[in-house]
Amino acid sequence: MSQDQFFKAITSIAEHLAGRTLDAELEAYLHEQFPQDGEIFRLLSGLCREGIDEGWLCNREHGGIRFGRIMNAGPETHGFSVDVVQMDEIVGPHHRHPTGEIDMIIPETQGAEFDGHGEGWLVYGPDSAHSPTVTNGRATVLYLLPGGQIEFTGA
């Protein structure tokens, strides 16, 4: 049941993202439309926790990072892939976002941050790159990639 709820919540968010530019304006829009104390954000946060506990999310692990792609880019997600990672005080592998990345940050430890950001949304524009970093505890990050595009650089 929680998988069905998860897919419905993701597709409802993806509808709002279709055709939009990945930039600071979109990040502000996400904070406004899906605030961290709002119904959809809370629902997805809880469903991510349930999915991890039930084993259908983050069902792979490498180097202390739990991860997994839950949805490939397709029509139901308006061209976005959906992945979830769980990290605890760790720096992940450097990668590039050819078409950008949208992150939903869910701290599992109070004060945990992803790339210096607490609970909420973070948008990386096209051709951005980073080494994803969680500090001050454990965090779960749900991320959407336009076209499912990501390039691990080994940097």
DSSP file (Angstrom, degrees, kcal/mol; ACC not computed):
  #  RESIDUE AA STRUCTURE BP1 BP2  ACC     N-H-->O    O-->H-N    N-H-->O    O-->H-N    TCO  KAPPA ALPHA  PHI   PSI    X-CA   Y-CA   Z-CA
    1    1 A M     >        0   0    0      0, 0.0     4,-2.1     0, 0.0     5,-0.2   0.000 360.0 360.0 360.0 -42.0    0.0    0.0    0.0
    2    2 A S  H  >  +     0   0    0      1,-0.2     4,-2.5     2,-0.2     5,-0.1   0.833 360.0  57.0 -66.2 -29.7    2.8    2.5    0.9
    3    3 A Q  H  > S+     0   0    0      2,-0.2     4,-2.6     1,-0.2    -1,-0.2   0.926 106.7  48.9 -64.3 -43.2    4.4    2.0   -2.6
    4    4 A D  H  > S+     0   0    0      2,-0.2     4,-2.2     1,-0.2    -2,-0.2   0.917 112.6  47.8 -61.1 -44.0    1.1    3.0   -4.3
    5    5 A Q  H  X S+     0   0    0     -4,-2.1     4,-2.5     2,-0.2    -1,-0.2   0.902 111.0  52.2 -62.4 -41.5    0.9    6.1   -2.1
    6    6 A F  H  X S+     0   0    0     -4,-2.5     4,-2.6     1,-0.2    -2,-0.2   0.946 110.1  47.4 -59.6 -50.2    4.5    6.9   -2.8
    7    7 A F  H  X S+     0   0    0     -4,-2.6     4,-2.5     1,-0.2    -1,-0.2   0.888 112.5  49.7 -61.2 -40.7    4.0    6.7   -6.5
    8    8 A K  H  X S+     0   0    0     -4,-2.2     4,-1.8     2,-0.2    -1,-0.2   0.916 111.9  47.6 -64.6 -43.2    0.9    8.8   -6.4
    9    9 A A  H  X S+     0   0    0     -4,-2.5     4,-1.7     2,-0.2    -2,-0.2   0.916 113.3  48.1 -65.3 -42.8    2.6   11.5   -4.3
   10   10 A I  H  X S+     0   0    0     -4,-2.6     4,-3.0     1,-0.2    -2,-0.2   0.930 110.9  49.9 -63.9 -45.4    5.6   11.6   -6.6
   11   11 A T  H  X S+     0   0    0     -4,-2.5     4,-1.7     1,-0.2    -1,-0.2   0.852 107.6  54.7 -65.4 -31.7    3.5   11.8   -9.7
   12   12 A S  H  X S+     0   0    0     -4,-1.8     4,-0.7     2,-0.2    -1,-0.2   0.888 112.3  43.3 -67.9 -36.3    1.6   14.7   -8.2
   13   13 A I  H >X S+     0   0    0     -4,-1.7     3,-1.0     1,-0.2     4,-0.8   0.918 109.6  56.7 -70.6 -43.6    4.8   16.6   -7.6
   14   14 A A  H >X S+     0   0    0     -4,-3.0     4,-1.3     1,-0.3     3,-0.8   0.832  98.1  62.3 -59.0 -33.2    6.2   15.7  -11.0
   15   15 A E  H 3< S+     0   0    0     -4,-1.7     3,-0.3     1,-0.3    -1,-0.3   0.883 103.0  50.2 -57.9 -38.2    3.1   17.3  -12.6
   16   16 A H  H << S+     0   0    0     -3,-1.0    -1,-0.3    -4,-0.7    -2,-0.2   0.682 110.9  50.2 -73.3 -18.3    4.2   20.6  -11.1
   17   17 A L  H X< S+     0   0    0     -3,-0.8     3,-2.3    -4,-0.8    -1,-0.2   0.667  77.7 121.6 -94.2 -19.6    7.7   20.2  -12.5
   18   18 A A  T 3< S-     0   0    0     -4,-1.3     3,-0.1    -3,-0.3    61,-0.1  -0.201  88.4  -2.8 -54.4 124.4    6.9   19.4  -16.1
   19   19 A G  T 3  S+     0   0    0     59,-0.3    -1,-0.3     1,-0.2     2,-0.2   0.467  99.8 132.3  77.3   2.2    8.5   21.9  -18.5
   20   20 A R    <   -     0   0    0     -3,-2.3     2,-0.3     1,-0.1    -1,-0.2  -0.582  60.3-113.8 -89.4 150.5   10.0   24.0  -15.7
   21   21 A T        -     0   0    0     -2,-0.2     2,-1.1    -3,-0.1     5,-0.3  -0.630  27.1-122.9 -78.3 135.8   13.6   25.3  -15.7
   22   22 A L        +     0   0    0     -2,-0.3     2,-0.2    77,-0.2    -1,-0.1  -0.715  67.6 108.9 -83.3 103.0   15.7   23.9  -12.8
   23   23 A D  S  > S-     0   0    0     -2,-1.1     4,-1.9   102,-0.1     3,-0.3  -0.861  86.1 -69.9-158.1-174.3   16.8   27.0  -11.1
   24   24 A A  H  > S+     0   0    0     -2,-0.2     4,-2.3     1,-0.2     5,-0.2   0.819 126.2  59.1 -61.9 -32.6   16.4   29.1   -7.9
   25   25 A E  H  > S+     0   0    0      2,-0.2     4,-2.1     1,-0.2    -1,-0.2   0.904 106.1  47.6 -63.9 -41.2   12.9   30.1   -9.0
   26   26 A L  H  > S+     0   0    0     -3,-0.3     4,-2.6    -5,-0.3    -2,-0.2   0.897 109.3  53.9 -66.5 -39.7   11.9   26.4   -9.1
   27   27 A E  H  X S+     0   0    0     -4,-1.9     4,-2.1     2,-0.2    -2,-0.2   0.932 110.1  46.6 -59.6 -45.8   13.4   25.8   -5.7
   28   28 A A  H  X S+     0   0    0     -4,-2.3     4,-1.9     1,-0.2    -1,-0.2   0.901 111.1  53.1 -62.1 -41.1   11.4   28.7   -4.2
   29   29 A Y  H  X S+     0   0    0     -4,-2.1     4,-3.3     2,-0.2     5,-0.3   0.913 108.3  49.6 -60.1 -45.0    8.3   27.4   -5.9
   30   30 A L  H  X S+     0   0    0     -4,-2.6     4,-2.9     1,-0.2    -1,-0.2   0.907 109.5  51.2 -63.1 -41.8    8.8   23.9   -4.4
   31   31 A H  H  < S+     0   0    0     -4,-2.1    -1,-0.2    -5,-0.2    -2,-0.2   0.872 116.1  42.9 -62.1 -35.6    9.2   25.4   -0.9
   32   32 A E  H  < S+     0   0    0     -4,-1.9    -2,-0.2    -5,-0.2    -1,-0.2   0.927 121.9  36.3 -75.8 -46.8    6.0   27.4   -1.4
   33   33 A Q  H  < S+     0   0    0     -4,-3.3    -3,-0.2     1,-0.2    -2,-0.2   0.829 133.2  24.6 -78.3 -33.2    3.9   24.6   -3.0
   34   34 A F  S  < S-     0   0    0     -4,-2.9    -1,-0.2    -5,-0.3    -2,-0.1  -0.508  82.1-175.5-132.3  63.2    5.3   21.7   -1.0
   35   35 A P    >   -     0   0    0      0, 0.0     3,-2.5     0, 0.0     6,-0.5  -0.192  38.4-111.9 -63.6 154.3    6.6   23.1    2.3
   36   36 A Q  T 3  S+     0   0    0      1,-0.3    84,-0.1    83,-0.1    -5,-0.0   0.726 120.3  47.2 -62.0 -21.0    8.4   20.8    4.7
   37   37 A D  T 3  S+     0   0    0      4,-0.1    -1,-0.3     5,-0.0     2,-0.1   0.296  96.8 105.1 -99.0  10.2    5.5   21.2    7.2
   38   38 A G  S <> S-     0   0    0     -3,-2.5     4,-2.4     1,-0.1     5,-0.2  -0.393  83.9-105.8 -89.5 167.8    2.9   20.6    4.5
   39   39 A E  H  > S+     0   0    0      1,-0.2     4,-2.6     2,-0.2     5,-0.2   0.900 114.9  45.1 -59.6 -48.6    0.8   17.5    3.8
   40   40 A I  H  > S+     0   0    0      2,-0.2     4,-2.8     1,-0.2     5,-0.2   0.920 114.5  47.8 -67.6 -43.9    2.7   16.2    0.7
   41   41 A F  H  > S+     0   0    0     -6,-0.5     4,-2.5     1,-0.2    -1,-0.2   0.937 115.0  45.9 -61.9 -46.0    6.2   16.7    2.2
   42   42 A R  H  X S+     0   0    0     -4,-2.4     4,-2.4    -7,-0.3    -2,-0.2   0.909 112.9  50.7 -62.6 -43.1    5.2   15.0    5.4
   43   43 A L  H  X S+     0   0    0     -4,-2.6     4,-2.6    -5,-0.2    -2,-0.2   0.953 112.9  44.9 -60.3 -50.9    3.5   12.2    3.5
   44   44 A L  H  X S+     0   0    0     -4,-2.8     4,-2.4     2,-0.2    -2,-0.2   0.878 111.3  53.8 -63.6 -37.9    6.5   11.5    1.3
   45   45 A S  H  X S+     0   0    0     -4,-2.5     4,-2.1    -5,-0.2    -1,-0.2   0.947 112.2  44.2 -59.7 -48.3    8.9   11.8    4.3
   46   46 A G  H  X S+     0   0    0     -4,-2.4     4,-2.6     1,-0.2    -2,-0.2   0.891 112.8  51.2 -63.8 -40.6    6.9    9.1    6.1
   47   47 A L  H  X S+     0   0    0     -4,-2.6     4,-2.9     2,-0.2    -1,-0.2   0.856 107.6  53.3 -67.8 -34.4    6.6    6.9    3.0
   48   48 A C  H  X S+     0   0    0     -4,-2.4     4,-2.3     2,-0.2    -1,-0.2   0.937 110.5  47.2 -63.2 -45.0   10.4    7.1    2.5
   49   49 A R  H  X S+     0   0    0     -4,-2.1     4,-2.4     2,-0.2    -2,-0.2   0.931 114.5  46.8 -61.7 -45.2   10.9    5.9    6.1
   50   50 A E  H  X S+     0   0    0     -4,-2.6     4,-2.8     1,-0.2     5,-0.2   0.931 111.4  51.4 -61.0 -46.1    8.4    3.1    5.6
   51   51 A G  H  X>S+     0   0    0     -4,-2.9     6,-1.7     1,-0.2     5,-1.5   0.869 110.9  47.6 -61.3 -38.3    9.9    2.1    2.3
   52   52 A I  H  <5S+     0   0    0     -4,-2.3     3,-0.4     2,-0.2    -1,-0.2   0.931 113.9  47.3 -67.7 -45.4   13.4    1.9    3.8
   53   53 A D  H  <5S+     0   0    0     -4,-2.4    -2,-0.2     1,-0.2    -1,-0.2   0.873 114.9  46.4 -62.1 -37.4   12.1   -0.1    6.7
   54   54 A E  H  <5S-     0   0    0     -4,-2.8    -1,-0.2    -5,-0.2    -2,-0.2   0.608 113.2-119.9 -82.7 -13.1   10.2   -2.4    4.4
   55   55 A G  T  <5S+     0   0    0     -4,-1.0    -3,-0.2    -3,-0.4    -4,-0.1   0.518  86.6 104.8  90.5   5.4   13.1   -2.8    2.0
   56   56 A W  S   <S+     0   0    0     -5,-1.5     2,-0.4    -6,-0.2    -4,-0.2   0.535  78.0  54.6 -96.2  -6.4   11.6   -1.4   -1.2
   57   57 A L  S    S+     0   0    0     -6,-1.7    -2,-0.2     1,-0.2    12,-0.1  -0.948 117.9   6.8-119.3 147.3   13.6    1.8   -0.9
   58   58 A C  S    S+     0   0    0     -2,-0.4    10,-0.2    26,-0.3    -1,-0.2   0.902  75.9 157.1  51.9  46.4   17.3    2.1   -0.6
   59   59 A N        +     0   0    0     -3,-0.2     2,-0.3     7,-0.1     9,-0.2   0.324  52.2  65.9 -88.1   9.4   17.6   -1.6   -1.1
   60   60 A R  E     -A   67   0A   0      7,-1.8     7,-2.3     2,-0.0     2,-0.4  -0.899  63.6-165.6-124.4 157.4   21.3   -1.4   -2.2
   61   61 A E  E     +A   66   0A   0     -2,-0.3     2,-0.3     5,-0.2     5,-0.2  -0.996  12.8 165.2-146.6 138.7   24.3   -0.3   -0.3
   62   62 A H  E >  S-A   65   0A   0      3,-2.2     3,-1.6    -2,-0.4    -2,-0.0  -0.924  72.4  -9.4-152.7 127.3   27.8    0.7   -1.2
   63   63 A G  T 3  S-     0   0    0     -2,-0.3     3,-0.1     1,-0.3    -2,-0.0   0.804 128.9 -51.1  59.8  31.9   30.5    2.5    0.9
   64   64 A G  T 3  S+     0   0    0      1,-0.2     2,-0.5    23,-0.1    24,-0.4   0.528 114.0 114.4  84.6   5.5   28.1    3.2    3.7
   65   65 A I  E <   -A   62   0A   0     -3,-1.6    -3,-2.2    22,-0.1     2,-0.4  -0.948  53.4-152.9-112.8 125.2   25.4    4.8    1.4
   66   66 A R  E     +AB  61  86A   0     20,-2.1    20,-2.8    -2,-0.5     2,-0.3  -0.788  32.4 152.5 -92.0 138.7   22.0    3.1    1.0
   67   67 A F  E     +AB  60  85A   0     -7,-2.3    -7,-1.8    -2,-0.4     2,-0.2  -0.965  19.2 167.4-157.8 168.6   20.4    3.9   -2.3
   68   68 A G  E     - B   0  84A   0     16,-1.0    16,-2.3    -2,-0.3     2,-0.6  -0.753  34.2-119.2 174.8 143.3   18.0    2.8   -5.0
   69   69 A R  E     + B   0  83A   0     14,-0.2    14,-0.3    -2,-0.2     3,-0.1  -0.814  27.2 178.9 -88.6 124.2   16.2    4.0   -8.1
   70   70 A I  E     +     0   0A   0     12,-2.4     2,-0.4    -2,-0.6    13,-0.2   0.724  67.4  22.9 -99.0 -26.6   12.4    3.6   -7.5
   71   71 A M  E    S- B   0  82A   0     11,-1.8    11,-2.8     6,-0.0    -1,-0.3  -0.987  70.1-139.2-143.6 131.6   11.1    5.0  -10.8
   72   72 A N        -     0   0    0     -2,-0.4     2,-0.2     9,-0.2     5,-0.2  -0.480  45.3 -83.9 -78.9 158.6   12.7    5.4  -14.2
   73   73 A A  S    S+     0   0    0      6,-0.2     8,-0.2    -2,-0.1    -1,-0.1  -0.445  75.6 128.7 -62.3 131.2   12.1    8.5  -16.2
   74   74 A G  S > >S-     0   0    0      6,-0.5     5,-3.1    -2,-0.2     3,-0.9  -0.961  71.6 -72.8-169.2-178.0    8.9    8.1  -18.0
   75   75 A P  G > 5S+     0   0    0      0, 0.0     3,-1.5     0, 0.0    -1,-0.1   0.862 121.9  58.1 -60.5 -37.9    5.5    9.6  -18.9
   76   76 A E  G 3 5S+     0   0    0      1,-0.3   -61,-0.1     2,-0.1   -62,-0.1   0.770 114.4  38.4 -67.2 -23.3    4.0    9.0  -15.4
   77   77 A T  G X 5S-     0   0    0     -3,-0.9     3,-1.4    -5,-0.2    -1,-0.3   0.165 115.3-114.1-108.8  16.5    6.8   11.1  -13.8
   78   78 A H  T < 5S-     0   0    0     -3,-1.5   -59,-0.3     1,-0.3    -2,-0.1   0.847  79.3 -46.6  53.4  37.8    6.9   13.7  -16.6
   79   79 A G  T 3 <S+     0   0    0     -5,-3.1    68,-3.7     1,-0.3     2,-0.4   0.505 109.7 122.2  88.9   5.1   10.3   12.6  -17.7
   80   80 A F  E <   - C   0 146A   0     -3,-1.4    -6,-0.5    -6,-0.4    -1,-0.3  -0.801  51.7-143.5-100.1 140.8   12.0   12.5  -14.2
   81   81 A S  E     - C   0 145A   0     64,-2.3    64,-1.5    -2,-0.4     2,-0.5  -0.669  18.0-141.6 -88.5 159.3   13.6    9.4  -12.6
   82   82 A V  E     +BC  71 144A   0    -11,-2.8   -12,-2.4    -2,-0.3   -11,-1.8  -0.984  24.5 169.6-129.4 121.5   13.2    9.1   -8.9
   83   83 A D  E     -BC  69 143A   0     60,-2.6    60,-2.9    -2,-0.5     2,-0.4  -0.892  16.7-155.5-125.6 156.7   15.9    7.9   -6.6
   84   84 A V  E     -BC  68 142A   0    -16,-2.3   -16,-1.0    -2,-0.3     2,-0.3  -0.999  11.9-178.4-134.0 133.5   16.3    7.8   -2.8
   85   85 A V  E     -BC  67 141A   0     56,-2.4    56,-2.9    -2,-0.4     2,-0.4  -0.939  13.9-155.5-125.8 151.7   19.5    7.7   -0.8
   86   86 A Q  E     +BC  66 140A   0    -20,-2.8   -20,-2.1    -2,-0.3     2,-0.3  -0.992  20.0 177.0-127.8 125.1   20.2    7.5    2.9
   87   87 A M  E     - C   0 139A   0     52,-2.7    52,-2.8    -2,-0.4     2,-0.4  -0.943  17.3-161.3-131.2 146.5   23.5    8.9    4.1
   88   88 A D  E    S- C   0 138A   0    -24,-0.4    50,-0.2    -2,-0.3     3,-0.1  -0.902  74.1 -36.9-133.9 104.1   25.0    9.3    7.6
   89   89 A E  E    S+     0   0A   0     48,-1.9     2,-0.3    -2,-0.4    46,-0.2   0.939 105.5 124.6  50.3  58.1   28.0   11.7    8.0
   90   90 A I  E     - C   0 134A   0     44,-0.7    44,-2.5    45,-0.0     2,-0.5  -0.980  61.1-130.8-148.1 154.1   29.5   10.9    4.7
   91   91 A V  E     - C   0 133A   0     -2,-0.3    42,-0.2    42,-0.2     3,-0.1  -0.948  31.7-150.4-106.6 125.2   30.6   12.3    1.4
   92   92 A G        -     0   0    0     40,-4.0     2,-0.1    -2,-0.5     3,-0.1  -0.234  34.5 -64.2 -88.1 179.0   29.2   10.5   -1.7
   93   93 A P        -     0   0    0      0, 0.0    -1,-0.2     0, 0.0    37,-0.1  -0.394  55.7-108.1 -69.6 137.2   30.7   10.1   -5.1
   94   94 A H        +     0   0    0     37,-0.2    59,-1.7    -2,-0.1    60,-0.9  -0.373  49.8 166.6 -63.2 136.8   31.3   13.2   -7.2
   95   95 A H  E     -HI 130 152B   0     35,-2.4    35,-2.2    57,-0.3     2,-0.3  -0.981  29.9-128.4-151.6 163.2   28.8   13.4  -10.1
   96   96 A R  E     -HI 129 151B   0     55,-2.9    55,-2.3    -2,-0.3    33,-0.3  -0.857   9.9-144.8-114.3 147.0   27.5   15.8  -12.7
   97   97 A H  E     -H  128   0B   0     31,-3.5    30,-2.1    -2,-0.3    31,-1.0  -0.869  12.5-174.0-110.6  94.4   23.9   16.7  -13.5
   98   98 A P  S    S+     0   0    0      0, 0.0    -1,-0.2     0, 0.0    52,-0.1   0.867  91.9  20.0 -57.0 -36.2   23.7   17.2  -17.3
   99   99 A T  S    S-     0   0    0      1,-0.4   -77,-0.2    50,-0.3     2,-0.1   0.300 121.5-100.0-117.0   7.2   20.0   18.4  -17.0
  100  100 A G        -     0   0    0     25,-0.4    -1,-0.4    -3,-0.4     2,-0.3  -0.360  29.0-110.8 102.2 177.6   19.9   19.3  -13.2
  101  101 A E  E     -D  124   0A   0     23,-2.4    23,-3.2    44,-0.2     2,-0.5  -0.984   9.9-152.6-153.0 139.3   18.7   17.6  -10.1
  102  102 A I  E     -DE 123 144A   0     42,-2.3    42,-2.6    -2,-0.3     2,-0.4  -0.978  19.5-163.6-116.4 123.2   15.9   18.3   -7.6
  103  103 A D  E     -DE 122 143A   0     19,-3.4    19,-2.1    -2,-0.5     2,-0.6  -0.899  16.1-162.0-113.6 134.7   16.4   17.1   -4.0
  104  104 A M  E     -DE 121 142A   0     38,-3.1    38,-2.2    -2,-0.4     2,-0.5  -0.965  22.6-151.8-109.0 111.9   13.9   16.6   -1.2
  105  105 A I  E     -DE 120 141A   0     15,-3.4    15,-1.7    -2,-0.6    36,-0.2  -0.756  16.6-178.8 -96.2 124.4   16.0   16.6    2.0
  106  106 A I  E     - E   0 140A   0     34,-3.0    34,-2.9    -2,-0.5     2,-0.2  -0.889  17.6-147.9-123.3  96.7   14.6   14.6    4.9
  107  107 A P  E     - E   0 139A   0      0, 0.0    32,-0.3     0, 0.0     3,-0.1  -0.458  14.2-174.7 -65.4 132.6   16.8   14.8    8.0
  108  108 A E  S    S+     0   0    0     30,-2.9     2,-0.4     1,-0.2    31,-0.2   0.614  78.9  48.8 -98.2 -19.5   16.7   11.6   10.1
  109  109 A T  S >  S-     0   0    0     29,-1.7     3,-2.6    27,-0.0    -1,-0.2  -0.976 105.5-101.7-116.5 133.1   18.8   13.2   12.8
  110  110 A Q  T 3  S+     0   0    0     -2,-0.4     3,-0.1     1,-0.3    -2,-0.1  -0.325 109.6  16.7 -56.3 128.1   17.8   16.6   14.1
  111  111 A G  T 3  S+     0   0    0      1,-0.3    -1,-0.3    26,-0.0    26,-0.1   0.358  87.3 147.5  90.9  -4.4   20.1   19.2   12.5
  112  112 A A    <   -     0   0    0     -3,-2.6     2,-0.3    26,-0.2    -1,-0.3  -0.371  28.8-162.4 -64.3 143.8   21.3   16.9    9.7
  113  113 A E  E     -F  135   0A   0     22,-2.5    22,-2.1    24,-0.1     2,-0.5  -0.953  18.5-147.4-131.0 148.8   22.1   18.7    6.5
  114  114 A F  E >  S-FG 134 117A   0      3,-3.0     3,-1.8    -2,-0.3    20,-0.2  -0.974  89.1 -18.9-113.6 118.9   22.6   17.7    2.9
  115  115 A D  T 3  S-     0   0    0     18,-3.3    -1,-0.2    -2,-0.5    19,-0.1   0.858 130.9 -50.8  50.5  39.0   25.2   19.9    1.0
  116  116 A G  T 3  S+     0   0    0     17,-0.4     2,-0.4     1,-0.2    -1,-0.3   0.560 117.3 112.2  80.9   8.7   24.7   22.5    3.8
  117  117 A H  B <   -G  114   0A   0     -3,-1.8    -3,-3.0     1,-0.1    -1,-0.2  -0.939  52.0-150.4-119.3 137.5   20.9   22.5    3.5
  118  118 A G        -     0   0    0     -2,-0.4   -13,-0.2     1,-0.2    -5,-0.1   0.017  56.5 -26.7 -85.0-162.0   18.4   21.3    6.1
  119  119 A E  S    S+     0   0    0     -7,-0.2     2,-0.3   -15,-0.1    -1,-0.2  -0.165 105.7  48.3 -52.8 134.6   14.9   19.9    5.6
  120  120 A G  E    S-D  105   0A   0    -15,-1.7   -15,-3.4    -3,-0.1     2,-0.3  -0.973  91.0 -28.7 136.8-150.0   13.3   21.1    2.4
  121  121 A W  E     -D  104   0A   0     -2,-0.3     2,-0.4   -17,-0.2   -17,-0.2  -0.792  38.2-176.6-112.6 147.3   14.1   21.4   -1.3
  122  122 A L  E     -D  103   0A   0    -19,-2.1   -19,-3.4    -2,-0.3     2,-0.5  -0.983   9.3-161.8-141.2 129.9   17.3   22.0   -3.1
  123  123 A V  E     -D  102   0A   0     -2,-0.4     2,-0.5   -21,-0.2   -21,-0.2  -0.960   2.7-164.1-119.1 125.8   17.6   22.5   -6.9
  124  124 A Y  E     -D  101   0A   0    -23,-3.2   -23,-2.4    -2,-0.5     3,-0.1  -0.918  21.9-133.5-103.0 131.7   20.8   22.1   -8.9
  125  125 A G    >   -     0   0    0     -2,-0.5     3,-1.3   -25,-0.2   -25,-0.4  -0.182  40.1 -63.3 -77.7 173.1   20.6   23.5  -12.4
  126  126 A P  T 3  S+     0   0    0      0, 0.0   -27,-0.2     0, 0.0    -1,-0.2  -0.241 120.6  18.1 -57.0 143.8   21.8   21.9  -15.6
  127  127 A D  T 3  S+     0   0    0    -30,-2.1     2,-0.2     1,-0.2    -2,-0.1   0.692  92.2 138.9  65.9  23.4   25.5   21.1  -15.9
  128  128 A S  E <   -H   97   0B   0     -3,-1.3   -31,-3.5   -31,-1.0     2,-0.3  -0.529  31.0-168.6 -88.8 163.7   26.0   21.4  -12.1
  129  129 A A  E     +H   96   0B   0    -33,-0.3     2,-0.3    -2,-0.2   -33,-0.2  -0.990  12.4 154.2-150.6 153.2   28.2   19.0  -10.2
  130  130 A H  E     -H   95   0B   0    -35,-2.2   -35,-2.4    -2,-0.3    -2,-0.0  -0.984  45.2-114.0-165.7 168.5   28.9   18.1   -6.6
  131  131 A S        -     0   0    0     -2,-0.3   -37,-0.2   -37,-0.2   -16,-0.1  -0.948  47.9-125.9-107.7 102.8   30.1   15.5   -4.1
  132  132 A P        -     0   0    0      0, 0.0   -40,-4.0     0, 0.0     2,-0.4  -0.260  34.4-170.4 -58.4 130.3   26.8   14.9   -2.1
  133  133 A T  E     -C   91   0A   0    -42,-0.2   -18,-3.3   -46,-0.0     2,-0.5  -0.980  18.0-165.1-132.6 127.7   27.6   15.4    1.6
  134  134 A V  E     +CF  90 114A   0    -44,-2.5   -44,-0.7    -2,-0.4     2,-0.3  -0.956  18.1 176.4-111.3 128.2   25.6   14.8    4.7
  135  135 A T  E     + F   0 113A   0    -22,-2.1   -22,-2.5    -2,-0.5   -46,-0.1  -0.833  53.8  31.5-124.2 162.9   26.7   16.4    7.9
  136  136 A N  E    S-     0   0A   0     -2,-0.3     2,-0.3   -24,-0.2    -1,-0.1   0.762 121.6 -41.7  63.8  30.0   25.4   16.5   11.5
  137  137 A G  E    S-     0   0A   0     -3,-0.2   -48,-1.9   -26,-0.1     2,-0.4  -0.889  93.9 -24.9 126.4-154.2   23.8   13.1   11.4
  138  138 A R  E     +C   88   0A   0     -2,-0.3   -30,-2.9   -50,-0.2   -29,-1.7  -0.808  50.7 177.8-107.9 142.1   21.7   11.0    9.0
  139  139 A A  E     -CE  87 107A   0    -52,-2.8   -52,-2.7    -2,-0.4     2,-0.4  -0.989  21.6-143.3-140.6 149.9   19.5   12.2    6.2
  140  140 A T  E     -CE  86 106A   0    -34,-2.9   -34,-3.0    -2,-0.3     2,-0.5  -0.926  19.1-164.1-106.9 136.9   17.4   10.7    3.5
  141  141 A V  E     -CE  85 105A   0    -56,-2.9   -56,-2.4    -2,-0.4     2,-0.5  -0.979   8.1-163.2-128.3 120.5   17.3   12.5    0.1
  142  142 A L  E     -CE  84 104A   0    -38,-2.2   -38,-3.1    -2,-0.5     2,-0.4  -0.875  21.7-172.5 -94.5 128.7   14.7   11.8   -2.5
  143  143 A Y  E     -CE  83 103A   0    -60,-2.9   -60,-2.6    -2,-0.5     2,-0.4  -0.974  19.0-154.2-133.9 145.6   16.0   13.2   -5.8
  144  144 A L  E     -CE  82 102A   0    -42,-2.6   -42,-2.3    -2,-0.4   -62,-0.2  -0.930   9.3-164.4-114.1 133.4   14.5   13.6   -9.3
  145  145 A L  E >   -C   81   0A   0    -64,-1.5     3,-2.4    -2,-0.4   -64,-2.3  -0.972  24.9-121.6-120.5 120.6   16.6   13.7  -12.4
  146  146 A P  E >  S-C   80   0A   0      0, 0.0     3,-1.5     0, 0.0   -66,-0.2  -0.424 101.5  -3.4 -58.4 124.5   15.3   15.0  -15.7
  147  147 A G  T 3  S-     0   0    0    -68,-3.7   -67,-0.2     1,-0.3     3,-0.1   0.578 116.8 -85.4  67.7   8.3   15.6   12.2  -18.2
  148  148 A G  T <  S+     0   0    0     -3,-2.4     2,-0.4   -69,-0.3    -1,-0.3   0.702  80.3 163.6  67.9  19.1   17.3   10.1  -15.4
  149  149 A Q    <   +     0   0    0     -3,-1.5   -50,-0.3   -49,-0.1     2,-0.3  -0.593   5.4 143.6 -85.2 124.1   20.6   11.8  -16.4
  150  150 A I        -     0   0    0     -2,-0.4     2,-0.5   -53,-0.1   -53,-0.2  -0.968  28.2-158.3-152.0 142.2   23.6   11.6  -14.0
  151  151 A E  E     -I   96   0B   0    -55,-2.3   -55,-2.9    -2,-0.3     2,-0.5  -0.953  10.8-147.2-127.9 112.6   27.3   11.2  -14.8
  152  152 A F  E     -I   95   0B   0     -2,-0.5   -57,-0.3   -57,-0.2   -58,-0.1  -0.670  14.6-171.5 -78.6 127.9   29.6    9.9  -12.1
  153  153 A T        -     0   0    0    -59,-1.7   -58,-0.2    -2,-0.5    -1,-0.1   0.676  25.6-135.0 -99.9 -20.1   32.9   11.6  -12.6
  154  154 A G              0   0    0    -60,-0.9   -59,-0.1     1,-0.1    -2,-0.1   0.586 360.0 360.0  73.7   7.7   35.3    9.9  -10.3
  155  155 A A              0   0    0    -61,-0.2    -1,-0.1     0, 0.0   -60,-0.1   0.482 360.0 360.0 -71.9 360.0   36.6   13.3   -9.2
